[in-house]
Amino acid sequence: MKYLDEYRDPELAQRLFAEIRRITTRPWAIMEVCGGQTHSIIRNGIDQLLPEAIDLIHGPGCPVCVTPLEIIDKALAIASRPNVIFCSFGDMLRVPGSAKDLFRVKSEGGDVRVVYSPLDAVRLSQQHPDREVVFFGIGFETTAPANAMAVLQAHRLGLRNFSMLVSHVLVPPAISAIMESPTNRVQGFLAAGHVCSVMGTWQYRPLVERYHVPIVVTGFEPLDVLEGIRRVVLQLEAGRAELDNAYERAVRPEGNVAAQQVLSEVFEVTDRAWRGIGVIPQSGWRLRDAYRAYDAEARFAVGDIQTRESPICRSGEVLQGILKPNQCPAFGKECTPRTPLGATMVSSEGACAAYYQYGRFIKAEEVGVAR
């Protein structure tokens, strides 16, 4: 476990907790914009061990969770067709649509397959030239390069039976939407290191300057998260707002230039709906005109799908940081991992799933947890 255990060292963690307690003199609200960071925080009890003045807000950093309901319903409609092989990563199969999920479609006879790479779907297109093969392309900037490469590969091979249902979203516009929301109380951000390893940090500087908000890029292990929090608090206490890279072992300011070139070749920026949040301008990608022939939404004419959200699911408020998962009346009752009402209870990166998995059914202060 070289290069991993050192970021979980309990003695170093205690020192960081002590340093954060020492420098914190006022209440601060900090949002982590990554589901992986949320799970690290809840799994390790970081939020319960921080000073009470620090409130960690869980942001819309789970790609499965923010995939809009209408896209899920479009996926279900396509996957139900008799001549389609519908390919997806496994975490999308239990995400509820308006009436069912992809597992239900599979049980009803649909050819739904779990793949581990979009290139697996390209290979299936070669192996089954008489069938339509569709890949469900979702996620943030992290997963987009591989999906773009799959489209390029299908294009180079001249495959006419491959297409992609695209629902990619971008982090910087989401931060803008959070800061401009009338309910916003976020004063600092922990940015996701894996996103920045692809896109770099340059897109975040204008956000820091426009909103005068500290943004610290950090990783996902306990010490990464604690160091990110420490750096945000230092800035807030000093009245500073700067872009700071605390994940230099993986993130360069320019990012992965080759990956960015592939993304620019295949995708263009568009307005995108986020589940539970609504449409955020210029917050997603769609296929460029040169590759529009691979757009599954157009190929299968599912643009007019109507949707209906669960009336008791409040995952939208969770994704916006307005509500903690265990403050939702349905949490752990009507909504569990076996009977999820929303994607935040399904995804391995969802905040509701984290709270359920690690027993956060009541608040720390209600059981007298020391802070």
C-alpha positions as CSV (number, residue, x, y, z in Angstrom):
1,M,0.0,0.0,0.0
2,K,2.9,2.3,-0.7
3,Y,1.8,6.0,-1.3
4,L,-1.6,5.3,0.3
5,D,-1.1,4.4,3.9
6,E,1.0,7.6,4.4
7,Y,-2.1,9.6,3.6
8,R,-4.1,7.8,6.3
9,D,-1.5,8.2,9.1
10,P,-3.6,8.7,12.3
11,E,-0.8,10.6,14.1
12,L,-0.5,13.1,11.2
13,A,-4.3,13.4,11.2
14,Q,-4.3,14.3,14.9
15,R,-1.8,17.0,14.2
16,L,-3.9,18.4,11.4
17,F,-7.0,18.3,13.5
18,A,-5.1,20.2,16.3
19,E,-3.9,22.8,13.8
20,I,-7.3,23.4,12.4
21,R,-8.8,23.8,15.9
22,R,-6.0,26.2,16.7
23,I,-6.5,28.5,13.7
24,T,-10.3,28.4,13.7
25,T,-11.8,31.5,15.5
26,R,-15.1,31.9,13.6
27,P,-17.8,29.8,11.9
28,W,-17.0,28.8,8.4
29,A,-19.0,26.8,5.8
30,I,-16.9,24.8,3.4
31,M,-18.2,22.7,0.5
32,E,-16.4,19.7,-1.0
33,V,-17.4,19.4,-4.6
34,C,-16.7,15.7,-5.0
35,G,-18.6,12.6,-3.9
36,G,-15.3,10.7,-3.3
37,Q,-14.3,13.4,-0.8
38,T,-17.8,13.2,0.8
39,H,-17.4,9.5,1.4
40,S,-13.9,9.9,2.8
41,I,-15.2,12.6,5.2
42,I,-18.1,10.5,6.5
43,R,-16.3,7.2,6.5
44,N,-13.5,8.6,8.6
45,G,-15.7,10.8,10.8
46,I,-13.8,13.9,9.8
47,D,-16.8,16.2,10.0
48,Q,-17.5,15.0,13.6
49,L,-13.9,15.6,14.7
50,L,-13.5,19.1,13.3
51,P,-14.2,22.2,15.4
52,E,-18.0,22.8,15.7
53,A,-17.5,26.1,14.0
54,I,-16.6,24.4,10.7
55,D,-19.6,23.1,8.7
56,L,-18.8,20.8,5.8
57,I,-21.4,21.1,3.1
58,H,-21.7,18.2,0.6
59,G,-21.9,19.6,-2.9
60,P,-23.2,18.2,-6.2
61,G,-20.0,16.2,-6.9
62,C,-21.5,12.8,-7.6
63,P,-21.8,12.2,-11.4
64,V,-24.5,9.6,-11.1
65,C,-26.5,11.7,-8.7
66,V,-26.6,14.8,-10.9
67,T,-27.6,12.9,-14.1
68,P,-31.1,14.4,-14.7
69,L,-34.2,12.2,-14.5
70,E,-35.1,12.8,-18.1
71,I,-31.8,11.3,-19.2
72,I,-32.4,8.3,-17.1
73,D,-35.8,7.9,-18.6
74,K,-34.3,8.3,-22.1
75,A,-31.8,5.5,-21.2
76,L,-34.7,3.3,-20.1
77,A,-36.6,3.9,-23.3
78,I,-33.6,3.1,-25.5
79,A,-32.5,0.0,-23.5
80,S,-36.0,-1.4,-23.8
81,R,-35.9,-1.6,-27.5
82,P,-35.5,-5.1,-29.0
83,N,-32.5,-4.6,-31.2
84,V,-30.4,-2.6,-28.7
85,I,-27.4,-3.6,-26.6
86,F,-27.3,-0.9,-23.9
87,C,-24.0,-0.6,-22.1
88,S,-23.3,1.2,-18.9
89,F,-21.1,1.3,-15.9
90,G,-22.6,-0.7,-13.1
91,D,-23.4,2.3,-10.8
92,M,-26.1,3.5,-13.2
93,L,-28.2,0.3,-13.2
94,R,-30.0,1.0,-10.0
95,V,-30.6,4.7,-10.4
96,P,-34.4,5.2,-10.4
97,G,-36.1,6.7,-13.4
98,S,-39.8,7.8,-13.3
99,A,-41.1,4.2,-13.0
100,K,-38.2,1.7,-13.1
101,D,-34.4,1.4,-13.4
102,L,-32.1,-0.4,-15.8
103,F,-32.0,-3.6,-13.7
104,R,-35.8,-3.8,-14.2
105,V,-35.4,-3.3,-17.9
106,K,-32.8,-6.1,-17.9
107,S,-35.2,-8.4,-15.9
108,E,-37.9,-7.7,-18.5
109,G,-35.7,-8.9,-21.3
110,G,-33.7,-5.9,-22.3
111,D,-30.1,-6.5,-23.3
112,V,-28.4,-4.3,-20.7
113,R,-24.7,-4.9,-20.1
114,V,-22.2,-3.7,-17.5
115,V,-18.9,-2.6,-19.2
116,Y,-15.7,-1.3,-17.6
117,S,-14.7,1.0,-20.5
118,P,-16.6,2.8,-23.3
119,L,-14.2,1.0,-25.6
120,D,-15.9,-2.3,-24.5
121,A,-19.0,-0.9,-26.1
122,V,-17.1,-0.1,-29.3
123,R,-15.9,-3.7,-29.5
124,L,-19.4,-5.0,-29.0
125,S,-20.4,-2.9,-32.0
126,Q,-17.8,-4.7,-34.0
127,Q,-18.9,-8.1,-32.8
128,H,-22.7,-7.4,-33.3
129,P,-22.9,-5.5,-36.6
130,D,-26.7,-6.3,-36.9
131,R,-27.5,-4.7,-33.5
132,E,-27.5,-1.1,-32.2
133,V,-25.0,-0.7,-29.4
134,V,-25.4,2.3,-27.1
135,F,-23.1,3.5,-24.3
136,F,-24.4,5.6,-21.5
137,G,-21.8,8.4,-21.3
138,I,-22.2,10.4,-18.0
139,G,-19.9,12.1,-15.5
140,F,-17.7,15.1,-14.9
141,E,-14.6,16.1,-16.8
142,T,-12.8,13.0,-15.4
143,T,-14.6,10.4,-17.4
144,A,-15.2,12.5,-20.5
145,P,-11.8,11.9,-22.3
146,A,-12.4,8.1,-22.4
147,N,-15.9,8.6,-23.8
148,A,-14.5,11.1,-26.4
149,M,-11.9,8.5,-27.4
150,A,-14.7,5.9,-27.9
151,V,-16.5,8.2,-30.3
152,L,-13.3,8.8,-32.2
153,Q,-12.5,5.1,-32.4
154,A,-16.0,4.3,-33.6
155,H,-15.6,7.0,-36.2
156,R,-12.2,5.7,-37.4
157,L,-13.6,2.2,-37.7
158,G,-16.6,3.4,-39.6
159,L,-19.1,1.9,-37.2
160,R,-22.7,2.8,-38.0
161,N,-24.3,0.8,-35.1
162,F,-22.5,2.6,-32.2
163,S,-23.9,5.6,-30.4
164,M,-23.7,7.3,-27.1
165,L,-26.3,8.8,-24.7
166,V,-24.3,11.8,-23.4
167,S,-24.9,13.6,-20.1
168,H,-21.5,15.1,-19.2
169,V,-21.4,18.0,-16.7
170,L,-18.8,20.6,-15.8
171,V,-17.7,21.6,-12.3
172,P,-16.8,25.4,-12.7
173,P,-20.3,26.4,-13.9
174,A,-21.8,24.5,-11.0
175,I,-19.7,26.5,-8.5
176,S,-21.0,29.7,-10.2
177,A,-24.6,28.5,-9.8
178,I,-24.0,27.7,-6.1
179,M,-22.4,31.1,-5.4
180,E,-25.2,32.9,-7.2
181,S,-28.0,31.0,-5.5
182,P,-30.1,33.1,-3.0
183,T,-29.7,30.2,-0.5
184,N,-26.0,30.0,-0.7
185,R,-23.9,30.0,2.5
186,V,-20.7,28.5,1.1
187,Q,-17.5,30.5,2.0
188,G,-14.8,28.2,0.6
189,F,-14.5,25.2,-1.7
190,L,-12.5,21.9,-1.8
191,A,-12.1,21.2,-5.5
192,A,-11.8,17.7,-6.9
193,G,-8.3,16.6,-7.6
194,H,-9.2,14.1,-10.3
195,V,-11.2,16.7,-12.3
196,C,-8.3,19.1,-12.1
197,S,-5.8,16.4,-13.1
198,V,-7.6,16.4,-16.5
199,M,-8.6,20.1,-16.9
200,G,-6.0,21.8,-14.8
201,T,-6.6,24.6,-12.3
202,W,-6.8,27.6,-14.7
203,Q,-10.6,27.5,-14.9
204,Y,-11.0,28.1,-11.2
205,R,-9.0,31.4,-11.0
206,P,-11.8,33.5,-12.5
207,L,-14.2,32.0,-9.9
208,V,-11.9,33.0,-7.0
209,E,-11.7,36.5,-8.4
210,R,-15.4,36.9,-9.2
211,Y,-16.8,35.6,-6.0
212,H,-13.9,36.3,-3.7
213,V,-14.0,32.7,-2.4
214,P,-11.1,30.4,-1.6
215,I,-10.8,27.3,-3.7
216,V,-8.3,24.6,-2.7
217,V,-7.7,21.6,-5.0
218,T,-7.2,18.5,-3.0
219,G,-7.3,14.7,-3.1
220,F,-9.5,12.1,-1.4
221,E,-7.6,10.4,1.4
222,P,-8.1,11.6,5.0
223,L,-4.9,13.7,5.1
224,D,-5.6,15.2,1.7
225,V,-9.0,16.3,2.9
226,L,-7.8,17.7,6.2
227,E,-4.9,19.6,4.5
228,G,-7.4,21.1,2.1
229,I,-9.7,22.2,5.0
230,R,-6.7,23.6,6.8
231,R,-5.7,25.7,3.8
232,V,-9.2,27.0,3.2
233,V,-9.6,28.0,6.9
234,L,-6.2,29.8,6.8
235,Q,-7.5,31.9,3.9
236,L,-10.8,32.6,5.4
237,E,-9.4,33.6,8.8
238,A,-7.0,36.0,7.0
239,G,-9.7,37.4,4.7
240,R,-7.9,36.1,1.6
241,A,-9.4,34.4,-1.4
242,E,-6.9,32.5,-3.5
243,L,-6.6,29.4,-5.7
244,D,-4.4,26.9,-4.0
245,N,-3.2,23.5,-5.3
246,A,-2.8,21.0,-2.3
247,Y,-2.7,18.1,-4.7
248,E,0.5,18.8,-6.6
249,R,1.4,15.1,-6.8
250,A,-1.4,14.6,-9.4
251,V,-2.5,18.1,-10.6
252,R,-0.6,20.5,-12.8
253,P,-2.0,24.0,-13.6
254,E,-2.4,23.2,-17.3
255,G,-3.9,19.8,-16.6
256,N,-3.7,17.0,-19.2
257,V,-3.4,18.9,-22.5
258,A,-3.7,15.9,-24.7
259,A,-7.0,14.9,-23.0
260,Q,-8.3,18.4,-23.4
261,Q,-7.5,18.3,-27.1
262,V,-9.5,15.1,-27.5
263,L,-12.4,16.6,-25.6
264,S,-12.4,19.7,-27.7
265,E,-12.4,17.6,-30.9
266,V,-15.4,15.6,-29.9
267,F,-17.5,17.8,-27.6
268,E,-18.8,21.3,-27.4
269,V,-20.2,23.2,-24.4
270,T,-23.9,23.3,-23.9
271,D,-26.6,24.1,-21.3
272,R,-27.2,21.1,-19.2
273,A,-29.9,20.0,-16.7
274,W,-28.6,18.7,-13.3
275,R,-30.9,16.4,-11.3
276,G,-32.5,18.2,-8.4
277,I,-31.0,21.5,-9.4
278,G,-32.2,22.4,-12.9
279,V,-30.6,23.8,-16.0
280,I,-27.2,25.4,-15.4
281,P,-26.0,27.5,-18.5
282,Q,-22.9,26.2,-20.3
283,S,-22.4,23.4,-17.7
284,G,-22.2,20.4,-19.9
285,W,-20.9,18.8,-23.1
286,R,-22.7,17.5,-26.2
287,L,-21.3,15.9,-29.4
288,R,-20.1,18.4,-32.0
289,D,-21.9,18.4,-35.4
290,A,-19.1,16.3,-36.9
291,Y,-19.9,13.5,-34.5
292,R,-23.7,14.1,-34.1
293,A,-24.3,10.8,-36.0
294,Y,-23.2,9.0,-32.8
295,D,-25.8,10.9,-30.6
296,A,-28.2,8.2,-29.3
297,E,-30.8,10.8,-28.2
298,A,-31.2,11.9,-31.8
299,R,-30.9,8.4,-33.3
300,F,-33.7,7.0,-31.2
301,A,-35.8,10.1,-31.1
302,V,-36.3,10.2,-27.3
303,G,-36.1,14.0,-27.0
304,D,-39.7,14.4,-25.9
305,I,-39.6,12.0,-22.8
306,Q,-41.7,13.4,-19.9
307,T,-40.6,12.8,-16.3
308,R,-41.8,13.0,-12.8
309,E,-39.7,13.1,-9.6
310,S,-40.7,11.4,-6.4
311,P,-42.7,13.9,-4.4
312,I,-41.0,12.9,-1.1
313,C,-37.4,12.8,-2.3
314,R,-35.4,15.8,-1.4
315,S,-32.1,14.8,-3.0
316,G,-32.1,18.1,-4.9
317,E,-31.7,20.0,-1.7
318,V,-29.0,17.6,-0.6
319,L,-27.1,18.2,-3.9
320,Q,-27.3,21.9,-3.4
321,G,-26.0,21.6,0.2
322,I,-29.2,23.0,1.6
323,L,-30.0,19.8,3.5
324,K,-27.9,17.1,5.1
325,P,-29.1,13.6,4.1
326,N,-30.2,12.7,7.6
327,Q,-32.4,15.8,7.7
328,C,-34.6,14.4,5.0
329,P,-37.8,12.8,6.5
330,A,-37.6,9.9,4.1
331,F,-33.9,9.0,4.9
332,G,-33.6,5.5,6.2
333,K,-37.4,5.0,6.1
334,E,-39.0,5.2,2.7
335,C,-35.6,5.7,1.1
336,T,-32.9,3.1,1.7
337,P,-30.2,1.5,-0.6
338,R,-32.7,-1.3,-1.3
339,T,-35.6,1.1,-2.0
340,P,-34.0,4.3,-3.2
341,L,-36.1,7.3,-4.1
342,G,-33.2,9.2,-5.6
343,A,-29.7,8.7,-7.1
344,T,-28.0,10.1,-4.0
345,M,-29.0,6.9,-2.1
346,V,-27.9,4.6,-5.0
347,S,-24.5,5.9,-6.1
348,S,-21.3,4.8,-4.5
349,E,-20.4,8.5,-4.3
350,G,-23.8,9.7,-3.2
351,A,-24.1,11.7,0.1
352,C,-27.3,9.8,1.2
353,A,-25.6,6.5,0.5
354,A,-22.6,7.6,2.6
355,Y,-24.8,8.6,5.5
356,Y,-26.7,5.4,5.4
357,Q,-23.6,3.1,5.0
358,Y,-21.8,4.7,7.9
359,G,-24.8,4.9,10.3
360,R,-25.5,8.7,10.2
361,F,-29.1,8.4,11.1
362,I,-28.9,11.1,13.7
363,K,-26.7,14.1,14.1
364,A,-23.4,13.9,16.0
365,E,-24.5,16.4,18.6
366,E,-27.5,14.3,19.5
367,V,-25.4,11.4,20.7
368,G,-22.8,13.6,22.4
369,V,-19.9,13.0,20.0
370,A,-16.9,15.1,21.1
371,R,-15.6,17.7,18.7
